[in-house]
């Protein structure tokens, strides 16, 4: 069981986050532009698809709320219809029905490209490249009340052991054990060995992305 205590991350991990997220933002700038134009064109052809590029909501990272950005893949009417009173949408169930997604959104989601804007969150220090995925405030508080602190003690991540587990069986694992396993490694590994672990997790994540199994 993970204790309710914030874990300071090594400076080497933060430096790695800055370097990789900055490089990827530069490298993917043309891709951002292509997706942006595709969304705008689809919005002109099919007004029901909308033309807004970003989707954002409040998430929690190391007990701190922040604006979590994704490229919008859902039709506006779907988001409005499923918006909770707390101001967030449980998007996972919606992704199972392709009718909820725009045509561009289906392609973007297939290769996890909707997650690219989170690189800005990493640059700002709100997230890390590797760590437990951030949750909305309601689900976060519900887990805290059960005495589970995996989403509180370290910064949220773009990917992690939970996400790469999909490459082994085709589905994401429940996540608690894998997140807590990573947190234990953060506490026990040297900064250099932790960096190697993060590099390995990122490489496994890229393999998953290249498979195009995001739907």
N, C-alpha and C positions, 0 to 999 in steps of 0.2 A: 504494500500500500504506500502510495506517494504521500509524503507529509505536506502540510500546508505552509510551505516556506519557499519564497522566491529564490530561484537559482540564478546567480549571475553568470552570464555566458562569457567565455574567453574572448579576449580582444581579437584573437586569430579568426574565430568564427565570424565576428562582426566584419573584420577586414575582408574576409572571403565573400561575405554577403554583398558588401559594397562593390567589390571588383566584378563579381559574376553578374549581379543584377544590372550594373551600369553597362557592362559589355553587351548583355543580351538586349537591353533597351535600345542600344545603338544598332545592333544587328537586326532587330525585328522592327525597326522604324518603318521600312518599306512595307512590311506585312501589316502593320497597323493601318497604314494608308490604304492598302488594297482592301482590307476588311471594311474600313470606314466607307470607302466608295461603293463597295458592294451592298452594304446596308442601305446607303442613301438611294442607290439605283433601285433596289428591291422595294424601298418605301414609295418611290415614285410610281412603279409599276403596280404594286399592290399596297394601297394605303393601310390595309389591316395589319401589315407587317411592321408598320412604324418606321421611324427614321432615327430614333435616338440610339447613340452609339454605346454609352456606358449604362450599366446598372449598378446601383450602390445600395448598401444597407449597413447598419451598425453591427459590428462583430466585436468580440473580446479577445485580446491578446495579452497574456501575462497580467490579467485582472484589469487591463485598461481598455476602454471602448475606443474604437477607431472606425473610420469609414472604409469599408471593404468594397473594392471595385472589381467588376467583371465586365467583359464585353457582353452586351445584351443579346441573348439567343432566343428569348421568348417573345411571343406576340404581346403587345401592350395590354390587350383585353384580358389575357390569361393572368398577367401579373396583378392587374387591378382586381380581378375577380378573386384571387387567392391571397391578397394582401391581408395579413392578420391585423388585429387591433394594436398589436405591439409594433407594427411597422416593418415586418419582415415576411419573407415568403419561404416556405419549405420547398425548395426547388427540386430536390431529388425525385420525389414522386412525379413531378411534372415532366421531367426529362424522359420518362418511360413512354410517354405518348407523343409521337412525332408531330401530331397535329397541333401541339402547343408551341412548337418551335417554328421560327421563320426558316426559309430555305437556306439562307446564309448561316443561320444559327445551327442547323443540322451539320453543316460542314465544319464550322468553327468548333462545335462541341466534340465532334468525332476525334479531333486531334488536340483537344484540351486547350485550344487557343483562347477560349474565353477567360482563362486564368491569367493571361499575360499582363493585364493592368496591375496585378498584385506586385509586380516588380517595382512599381513606384512605392508601394507600402514598405517593401524591403529597404529601398533606398532611404526612406524616411525613418527607418528604425522601428516601425510598428510591427513588422514581421521578420522572420528569418527564412532563408531558403529551405531549411529542413526543420521540422518540428510538428507538433500536433496541429491539425487544421483548426482554424478559429470558428467558434460557434456564435450564434446570435445570443443576446443577453438572457432570454427566457430559458433556453436549453442549458446555457452555461450555469445559471443560478440553480436550476433543478439538479444538475450534477454536483455542484458544490454542496447543496443541502444533503446529498446522499454521502458526503464525505469523500468525494472523488475530486482530486485537485490537479489532474493532468493538464487541464486547459488553463490553469492559473499560474503554475510555478515557472514555466518558461514561455518564451515568445512563440506565437503561432507560426506555422510554417507553410510554405507553398506546396511542399510534398513531404513524405515521411515513410516510415516502415509500413504504415497502414495502406498507403497508396500503392507502393510497389508490390504488396502482397497480391494485388489483382493479377499480376502477370503469372502467378502460379496456379490460380484456380478460376480465373475469369470473373471474380467478384471481389469487392472490397471486404476486408475482414471487419468484424465488429469494432476493433480498434483499441479497446481499453488496454489489453495486455501488451500490444505492440507499442502503443504510446508510452506506457510506463516502462517498458524495456528500454526505449530510446532515452527516456529521462534518467534512468539508472546509469546508462552509458555516459550521458553528459556529465553526471556527477563523479564518475570513476575514471574515465579516460583522460589521458593527458591532452592538452590543446591540439597537439599535432595528430594524435591518433583519432581525436574527434573530427578533425578536419578530413582525414582520410575516410572516415565513416560517412561524412556528409557527401564527399565526392562520390563514393560508391553508391549511395542512395540516389544521387542526382543522375548517375549513369544508368541505373536501373529504371529510373523514371523516364529518361529519354527513350529507352528501349520500348517502354509501354506506350509512349506517345507515338512512336514510329509505327506501331501496330495499328493505330487508328481505331481503337476499341472504346472510344469515349461514349458510345451510345449503347 
